[in-house]
């Protein structure tokens, strides 16, 4: 059956094409809502705007832009058997596919950068900061080199998206498959490293196990995105399919959408606790009030008290800038104290004897 003719004249659409469109919308709408609410709260409610918020805005624009590409290409043969796609649509399909191919690494890099900056702000320790800079530097270099490798896969370069050029020299299908697989594996490893950064820090906090698990649970969506990237590996064989590529590429595109959207959402959900009434930590506005005294440990959680030190040069005292579930913010900022003083908006996990006696 000629699905192209059917879809245009009778309103029928192949099941795979419908699936792609539905999944794109199901992912794009909640991602936009979650990130939009996060940015609104950070800017107008909490009045605390940082570099990670800027990056979330950039990543959201890029992810939604990729979703537009994914949705648009379904009107030019994605999800349809190649033999049933008209030559005119095939030519447009290759142009949109080329754009999507070149956008993969930049979009993935934007999402990963927003997560790294979020974690660095949440845990501004020396080790996390160094690891974050190394990850960002590697992602930037890898994104530039990998995108150029895909953009200039043919000579002349236009042959990458203009299939009317018949005398072009391009990568073989096996070379293209190898490049895509290599990029996917490396980005998957980077995802795992990023999401593993805060686990040890969170687990060392002295608080009920259930609350630590709740914090780590906020990153579980990020691990789901990693699983999506892992599943996508099995779909990359479409790059070697020269007979039915418009249909085979649909599954890979679906998993790319899952990877991008869930990865972006994982860094924004923790900012929405107030909206969804999820209040694992109850802080008192007044540190001197009875609820924040030593007699009420349930409301004055010693966020930042670690079973072991974080490394050389870090004392057992930690500063807690209480911007998690307060009137000023909704996220923790855990910072080691290197000096002896304490800010008026912080508390000490290990009060000195003089402080206790006072």
Order of alpha helices (4+ residues) and beta strands (2+ residues): alpha-alpha-alpha-alpha-alpha-beta-beta-alpha-alpha-alpha-alpha-beta-beta-alpha
